[in-house]
């Protein structure tokens, strides 16, 4: 009985915390990424360029086994949710590794950026309390976070959020 009560309590607390996270921090918005063209871009500029669109953000790396295993399902989601823009934020250890990973795993859809400061140094990663990759977020057309954390492509809350934001 105590275990059930604790499970319900932790679930409720988690839901409340995720519901409170509706906007990215100023520091996260100012984080500088690298485009596939080698240009610097802030996370704020990425959001601004996609204003009015639902975004599926995937924080990943080509060395991450779980990330690589999720790629086929991500391709399915990209096909299913045509109105959703997929944004891939790479935590590869080098730009070269990021480029090789995109090519090797045929990530030829969506928008791709390299997180220059890395996992530990990135204000974006710190602001989302990144503790695991892959990490998925869903951002609504107004730029507000609809889903703060999912780590599996078949996560019920992730699918429900995509269905809700694309109606």
C-alpha positions in Angstrom: 0.0 0.0 0.0 2.8 2.4 0.9 4.5 1.7 -2.4 1.3 2.6 -4.3 0.9 5.8 -2.4 4.5 6.8 -3.0 4.2 5.9 -6.7 1.1 8.1 -7.1 2.8 10.9 -5.1 5.9 10.9 -7.3 3.8 10.8 -10.4 1.8 13.8 -9.3 4.8 15.8 -8.3 6.4 15.0 -11.7 3.3 16.1 -13.5 3.2 19.4 -11.5 6.8 20.1 -12.2 6.6 19.4 -15.9 3.4 21.5 -16.1 5.2 24.5 -14.6 8.0 24.4 -17.2 6.3 26.3 -20.1 9.1 28.6 -21.3 12.8 28.2 -21.9 15.1 30.2 -19.6 16.9 33.3 -20.9 20.2 31.4 -20.7 18.8 28.5 -22.8 17.5 31.0 -25.4 21.0 32.6 -25.6 22.8 29.3 -26.0 24.8 29.2 -29.3 24.5 26.2 -31.6 26.2 25.5 -35.0 24.1 25.1 -38.2 24.9 22.6 -40.8 26.3 25.5 -42.8 28.9 26.2 -40.1 27.1 29.4 -38.9 26.4 30.3 -35.2 22.7 30.5 -34.2 21.1 31.0 -30.9 18.4 28.7 -29.7 16.1 31.8 -29.6 16.8 32.3 -33.4 15.9 28.6 -34.0 12.6 29.1 -32.2 11.9 32.4 -34.0 12.6 30.8 -37.4 10.0 28.2 -36.6 7.4 30.4 -35.0 3.9 29.1 -35.7 5.1 25.5 -36.0 5.0 22.6 -33.6 8.5 21.5 -32.9 9.7 18.0 -31.9 13.1 18.6 -30.3 15.5 15.6 -30.1 18.7 16.0 -28.1 20.9 13.2 -29.2 24.4 12.1 -30.2 25.8 9.6 -32.7 27.7 7.7 -30.0 24.5 7.1 -28.0 23.1 3.6 -28.5 19.6 4.5 -27.4 19.6 7.5 -29.7 20.6 5.3 -32.7 18.0 2.7 -31.9 15.3 5.4 -31.9 16.1 6.7 -35.4 13.7 4.3 -37.3 10.8 5.4 -35.0 11.7 9.0 -35.4 11.5 8.6 -39.2 8.0 7.1 -38.8 6.9 10.0 -36.6 8.3 12.5 -39.1 6.2 10.8 -41.8 3.1 10.5 -39.6 3.2 14.1 -38.3 3.8 16.1 -41.4 2.9 19.4 -39.7 5.6 18.9 -37.0 9.1 20.2 -37.6 11.8 18.0 -36.2 14.8 19.8 -34.6 17.8 17.6 -33.8 20.3 19.0 -31.3 23.5 17.1 -31.3 25.8 16.5 -28.3 28.4 14.7 -30.3 32.0 15.3 -29.1 33.0 17.0 -32.3 31.5 18.7 -35.3 33.1 16.0 -37.5 31.4 13.3 -35.5 28.1 15.0 -35.7 28.4 15.3 -39.5 29.5 11.7 -39.9 26.6 10.6 -37.7 24.0 12.5 -39.6 25.3 11.0 -42.9 25.8 7.5 -41.7 22.3 7.2 -40.1 20.6 9.0 -43.0 19.2 11.9 -40.9 18.2 13.8 -44.0 15.0 15.3 -42.6 14.4 18.0 -40.1 16.7 20.7 -38.9 20.1 19.9 -37.4 22.2 21.9 -34.9 25.4 21.1 -32.9 25.4 22.2 -29.3 28.8 23.9 -29.2 29.2 24.0 -25.4 28.6 20.3 -25.0 26.4 18.5 -22.4 28.1 19.9 -19.3 28.7 23.5 -20.6 25.5 24.2 -22.4 23.0 26.6 -20.8 20.3 24.9 -22.8 21.2 21.4 -21.4 21.3 22.8 -17.9 18.0 24.6 -18.2 16.2 21.4 -19.2 18.0 19.4 -16.5 19.4 17.0 -19.1 20.3 13.7 -17.5 19.8 11.3 -20.3 19.7 11.1 -24.1 17.8 10.8 -26.2 15.7 13.5 -24.8 12.5 14.7 -26.5 10.6 17.9 -26.0 7.6 19.2 -27.8 7.2 23.0 -28.3 3.8 24.4 -29.5 3.4 27.0 -32.3 3.6 29.8 -29.7 7.0 28.7 -28.6 5.8 27.3 -25.2 6.9 23.9 -24.0 4.1 21.4 -24.2 6.1 18.3 -23.2 9.2 18.9 -21.1 10.6 15.4 -21.0 10.3 12.1 -22.8 13.2 9.6 -23.4 11.4 7.0 -25.5 9.7 7.5 -28.9 6.7 5.4 -27.8 6.1 7.4 -24.7 2.3 7.7 -24.3 2.6 11.3 -23.2 4.8 12.2 -26.2 2.3 10.7 -28.7 -0.6 12.3 -26.9 1.1 15.7 -27.0 1.9 15.4 -30.7 -1.7 14.4 -31.4 -3.0 17.3 -29.3 -0.7 20.0 -30.8 -1.3 19.0 -34.4 -5.1 19.0 -34.4 
